Amino acid sequence: MTIFSQANSQALHQLAEQTTNEQINEAAKILKEANNIFIIGLKRSFSAACYLNYALQHLDCRSFLINGLGGMFDEQLNQVKEGDVVVAISFSPYAAETVNISKVCAKKGVKQISITDSQISPLLAFSDIAFVIKEAQVLGFRSQCSTMTLVQTLAIVLGLEKEKDKNTK
């Protein structure tokens, strides 16, 4: 427990040091202005994608999880249009479906927010805003502590912005 907790503490410190308020605010603005928000995160990224979808729906955002359930990736992808935003979450080894969806959405002119683990991640080529996260890893087990903290922060900042807009009307 101590080793994993210390590794997570270091990862969270690194997240705070490397993520700017400008990045968070710009991502929240993109989310707020989107017609629809489509989230893709497969394999180990799936839980963060599901949580973000959950949080956004509680903020009355039109958010949808692209999960390919029943082999429906193409049909879900066809719903993504200009004016929407895609949040792509993927870490090495990057899910081919996530990279492909990001590539197709870039060709459609859809804005994208990426959450990934490397400056050479294939998602960066398609991103309007990118968050590069180094998660804690112990004995081959990678944490999701920093990723979840980031998606919660995005949801909180978006919620505060929406509340501010509501109070100024």
N, C-alpha and C positions, 0 to 999 in steps of 0.2 A: 504494500500500500504506500509506503513512504517513497519508494523510488518512483512509482508512477505519478504520485501527487507532486513530487518535486519536478519531474519532467513536464507535467502539465502546467505547473506554475511558471516555468521558464518559457514554455510555448505561449502562454497568455501574455507574459511580459513582452515577448517578441512581437506578438500581434498588436499590442498597444503601441509599441515603439514604431512599427512599420506601417501602420494604418493611419492615414490622416483624417481629420475631421472633414476636409474638403472631399475626400473620396466617399466617405459615408454620406455626406449631404448631397453630393451629386448623384449617387446611387439612389438615395431616397427620392430625389426629384424625378429621376427617370421612372421609378416605380409609381410615383404619384400621378405622373402625366400619362401613364400607359392606359390604353383601352382595356387590355387584358394582360395578365402576367402568367407566363408559362414557365414552369420550373422543371428542370430535368436534373436528376442525380441518381445514378444507378450504382449497384453493388454497395460499397461501403459508404457512398455519398447519399444513399437512399433515405436514411433516417433524417439527415439535415434537410433534404428536399421536402420530405413530408412535414417536418416541423415548420419550415418556412411557409408552406402552403396553408397549414393550420393557422399560423399566426396572421397571415395576410387575409384569410377569410374572416377572422375575428375583427379585422379592421375594415370589413365590408369592401374589400378589393375583389375584383373578378380574377381570381387566381386558379390555375389548373395545373395538375401534375401530369407531366408527360412520362408515362411509365411503361408503355408498350404492352399493357395488360391484354392478353389474348392475341398477341402479335399485331397490335393496332398502332405501331409507331407511325406508319405512313399516314393513317387517318388522323391521328392526333396532330401530327406535323402540319397537315393540310389546314388545320384550324388557325394556325399562326399567320397573322397578317401584318402589314405595315401599320404602325401605330401601336403595336403590341411590344412587349419586352420579353426576352427569354433570360432566365437566370439559370446558368449552367454550372453545375458543381461536379468536379471530377478531379481525382488525384491519381498519381502514377500507381499502377498502369492504367492509363486513361480508357474509359469505356468507349469503344468504337462508336456506339450508338449516340453517345453524348457529343462526340466530336463531329459526327456526321450531321446531326441536327443543328449544331452551331454553324457548320459550313453552309447548309441549305438556308438557314435563317439569315445569314449574312448576305447571301445572294438576293434575298427578298427585301433587304433593307431594314430588317428588324433590329432594334437596339438590343444589346446584350450586356449582361453583367456576369462576369465569370468569377468563380471561387475555385482556386486551384492551388497547386503546391510548388510551382517552379516558374522561373522566368522563361523557360523554354517549353512550357506547356503548350500543346497545340490549340488550346482554347484562347490563348492570348491574341492570336491572329484575328479573331472575330469579335473581340471585346471592345465595348465602349468604355467600360470601367472594369478593372480586374483587381481582385484581391488575391495576393499570394500568401498562403498560410503554411507555416511549418508546424505540423502537429508533433506532439510528443510520441515517441516510439520506444517501447521496451520489449525486448525479446520477440520482435516481429509484430507486436500488437500496436497498432496506431490508434491514438486517441481521436476523439472528435470534439474535444473540449473547446478548442479555439474556433473551429468551424461553427459550432452551435452558438458560441458567444457572438460571433460575427453576425449570423443570421438573426439572432435575437436583437442585436443592436440595430440592424437594418430595420427590423419590424418596429422597434420602439421609436426610432427617429422618424420613420414614416408616420406612425401613429401620432406623434407630437405635431408633425407638420399638418396632418389632416385636422387635428383638433384646433390648431392655430387658425387654419383657413375657416373652419366652422365658426369660430368665435369672432372673426373679423367680418362676417357676412351679416 
